Amino acid sequence: MGKIKKTSTNYENRQILDAECEEVYAANLIGGRWTIAICCYLAGGKLRFSELRRRMPNITERMLTLHLRKMEANRLVKRTVYAEVPPRVEYELTDIGEQLVPILDMLKKWGTKHKETIQ
């Protein structure tokens, strides 16, 4: 997940598109290889980091951490740390993150139809 330099043309173009097109803004929030997958798993309820990692064996710990931090910064995911030994951390969708669930269901239906169409 490389960061775009604020001085680059790419950054400027992204800022303009984000401001002018709400669909692009939304797509940038949930874009990326793992964000939608994380949302799909969290749609079923709270999960610990290790549970998410087990469900997505091809993601590295670092990449999962980076995505969860970005999703938390974008207020899609809530991170709760419990004062226990050993420490327990759970992730869940926020209210605004929960609003993605019907959209994810629609994407799933569209993806299924698209696969059938091109086969």
C-alpha positions as CSV (number, residue, x, y, z in Angstrom):
1,M,0.0,0.0,0.0
2,G,2.2,2.8,-1.3
3,K,1.5,6.3,-0.3
4,I,1.0,8.9,-3.0
5,K,3.2,11.9,-2.5
6,K,1.2,15.1,-1.9
7,T,3.2,16.9,-4.6
8,S,2.6,14.3,-7.3
9,T,0.2,14.8,-10.3
10,N,-1.4,11.5,-9.3
11,Y,-2.2,12.9,-5.8
12,E,-3.7,16.1,-7.3
13,N,-5.8,14.1,-9.8
14,R,-7.1,11.9,-7.0
15,Q,-8.0,14.9,-4.9
16,I,-9.9,16.4,-7.8
17,L,-11.8,13.2,-8.6
18,D,-12.6,12.6,-4.9
19,A,-14.0,16.1,-4.7
20,E,-16.0,15.9,-7.9
21,C,-17.2,12.3,-7.9
22,E,-18.6,10.7,-4.8
23,E,-18.4,7.3,-6.4
24,V,-14.6,7.7,-6.8
25,Y,-14.3,8.9,-3.2
26,A,-16.2,5.9,-2.0
27,A,-14.3,3.5,-4.2
28,N,-11.0,4.9,-2.8
29,L,-12.2,4.2,0.7
30,I,-12.9,0.5,0.0
31,G,-10.5,0.0,-2.8
32,G,-7.4,-2.2,-2.5
33,R,-6.9,-5.9,-2.6
34,W,-8.0,-6.7,1.0
35,T,-10.4,-4.0,2.2
36,I,-13.6,-5.5,0.8
37,A,-12.6,-8.9,2.0
38,I,-12.0,-7.6,5.5
39,C,-15.4,-5.9,5.4
40,C,-17.1,-9.2,4.2
41,Y,-15.6,-11.1,7.1
42,L,-16.5,-8.4,9.7
43,A,-20.0,-8.3,8.3
44,G,-20.6,-11.5,10.3
45,G,-19.6,-9.8,13.6
46,K,-16.5,-9.0,15.7
47,L,-13.3,-10.8,14.9
48,R,-9.9,-10.9,16.5
49,F,-6.8,-10.2,14.4
50,S,-5.8,-13.9,14.5
51,E,-9.3,-14.9,13.3
52,L,-9.1,-12.5,10.4
53,R,-5.6,-13.7,9.5
54,R,-6.8,-17.3,9.6
55,R,-9.7,-16.5,7.2
56,M,-7.3,-14.8,4.8
57,P,-4.2,-17.0,4.8
58,N,-2.6,-15.2,1.8
59,I,-2.4,-11.8,3.5
60,T,0.7,-11.0,5.5
61,E,0.4,-9.8,9.1
62,R,1.9,-6.5,8.1
63,M,-0.6,-6.0,5.2
64,L,-3.5,-6.9,7.4
65,T,-2.3,-4.4,10.1
66,L,-1.9,-1.7,7.5
67,H,-5.4,-2.3,6.0
68,L,-7.0,-2.4,9.5
69,R,-5.3,0.9,10.5
70,K,-6.4,2.6,7.3
71,M,-9.9,1.3,7.7
72,E,-9.9,2.5,11.3
73,A,-8.7,5.9,10.2
74,N,-11.5,6.0,7.6
75,R,-13.9,5.0,10.4
76,L,-15.0,1.9,8.7
77,V,-13.7,-0.4,11.4
78,K,-13.6,0.0,15.2
79,R,-10.8,-1.5,17.2
80,T,-11.4,-2.5,20.8
81,V,-8.6,-3.4,23.2
82,Y,-9.5,-5.3,26.3
83,A,-7.4,-5.0,29.5
84,E,-6.6,-8.7,29.8
85,V,-3.6,-10.8,29.9
86,P,-2.8,-11.7,27.2
87,P,-4.3,-8.6,25.6
88,R,-7.4,-9.2,23.4
89,V,-8.1,-7.0,20.5
90,E,-11.3,-7.2,18.4
91,Y,-12.3,-5.5,15.2
92,E,-15.8,-4.8,14.0
93,L,-17.6,-2.6,11.5
94,T,-18.7,0.8,12.6
95,D,-22.2,2.0,11.9
96,I,-21.0,3.6,8.6
97,G,-19.1,0.4,7.9
98,E,-22.2,-1.6,8.4
99,Q,-23.9,0.4,5.7
100,L,-21.5,-1.2,3.3
101,V,-23.0,-4.7,3.8
102,P,-25.9,-4.3,1.4
103,I,-23.5,-2.8,-1.2
104,L,-21.2,-5.8,-0.7
105,D,-24.2,-8.1,-1.2
106,M,-25.0,-6.3,-4.5
107,L,-21.4,-6.5,-5.6
108,K,-21.5,-10.3,-4.9
109,K,-24.6,-10.7,-7.0
110,W,-23.1,-8.6,-9.8
111,G,-19.9,-10.6,-9.7
112,T,-21.7,-13.8,-9.9
113,K,-23.7,-12.6,-13.0
114,H,-20.5,-11.3,-14.6
115,K,-18.7,-14.6,-14.2
116,E,-21.7,-16.4,-15.7
117,T,-21.8,-14.0,-18.6
118,I,-18.1,-14.3,-19.6
119,Q,-17.8,-18.0,-19.2
